[in-house]
């Protein structure tokens, strides 16, 4: 599950923010903001992607760097949301 | 206002070269043209007749005939200078300001520039002393470019005239491109044209004996923070500003043709139009650009101001399709790649002025630099405020207040806001502190640079170069003054007065005049305490106070709306335009070698979906498109651009 989530997230970032550029190294724990990969509009695109691709709904309070500012954090956030959904 | 060109040294076919250079500058001076050639050098001039209509032809020589000038611009205090010179026994043969410069040069040599209050670029061929002298105004209103070929020195108002010189080719300078994609314009003296330089504002250049000597005759200076602040009451500062601004406008109304005014709907142009209206015995004509999109349109405020002043008001609408259709022509006049489309509506506006029969307009440009009006000044203050309490969950919400017109920011959490603006990480003593977020956001678009271009730029950093160009006492200035300096010294001449200013106005033979950039007012404003300019988060506080009796309260108190125009949506909203598809197509992009064709194609596809709303992708799109158009229009060696070392 998490590896397919990670692959999807990485592919989205690579395609949408890096426009396919393979020369940029994208470490799983690298900050998307500090590495100038994402801006304020980009965050909204990321939220839309997470919601549409993984079928979760993000509350405004969840749209924070702690959940979205690296591949690892996005994967963890999606994992927590989908496990909640399964538990329910 | 005019176009000037020429050379110092020997050239074959002097007259045909001078004619070709003048022809390339025909748009700057449609009223007349003239050339002057002697063995030592040659001068060319295209004239927009504004002062001394009958007797101001150029090139103009002194009585002895051994000193000859070509001059672009206006000396606004020429009346006072001429009276002074007459009182000293000097005789004038014309009523023009050009002759005043000749007399001053005769008396003071190149130091004459410090006596001039005006917007000017000139070249003096001085055969009596065996040299050529060139100079440019303090703030960089009027342009001047130069190059050297086979021992001969060439100059011109625009690069397109220099490209008439045999052997001078247009090749893009990769470093200039990096600078544009970081700080929005080349850092002078560099230009996008490799081997062609720009004379920096407030500079005098002497060419003699095969050597070029450049010195600055004026500079922006701010008070030392460690010294006692300049004590002046708000009331006294208000009075002084109003008196100087009134006089700056008065001498800028001097012309032998009618003077009109731009009217954006904001405070700055409203103040200038109000002052100008009071000095125009036959009434003032005002001109505005309107937009279809509510996000960019200010027509309600324009109408209100025009009604309040009783001006004869004309407007031109500029929608996204208009911007797309004129953009290639806009780039032909900017002569620079640009990362925003904002010059394009001003191109349409100057055409409206020309079609209305006017040649001269006042504008409110410069007030935001001089009196701290830009959002970037407030942003820097909020970032410092946040940095004092990095754990605060409340402080970053202030960023929302700064950018009510950016919906993307309004929805962000405090954590994100703090992160985006680097509020929790930026070193406070960074000399570029105020501009780092903007520079980082712009530089992110360099991701589209090709591998070859990146290799050429390896080790180069535009921000470091900017730091290396700062004056020694910069560190002793208040942070607001540091930020004002960065705007006034670099972006103002490099982009605002050039790509948005002189070039868009002169494309239609229109002269813009800028009362806020009168050096007396600039010097007063730099001396004022920072809190008089940016009081808390109230921008241009002291100017608003000075303007309270000039403009309706509705305009005086309105929140600043930065001048913007639709960017990538201009080119994609109407569908896939042929010239855009061609310029950004894989073949064209690969041939020019500057950008990654596949990445550019993905960006274009993203824009076509209408999903590009942020600054970063828009800047990349406009920057890449304008670079490709620049190459199409100017480059004589496209493939060499990316391959040359």
Interface residues (C-beta under 8 A of the other chain):
Chain A: X15 X16 X18 X19 X20 X21 X23 X24 X33 X34 X36 X37 X39 X40 X41 X42 X43 X44 X45 X60 X61 X63 X64 X65 X66 X69
Chain B: X406 X408 X409 X411 X412 X413 X415 X416 X419 X420 X425 X440 X441 X443 X444 X447 X448 X451 X596 X598 X599 X600 X602 X603 X606 X611 X613 X614 X615 X616 X617
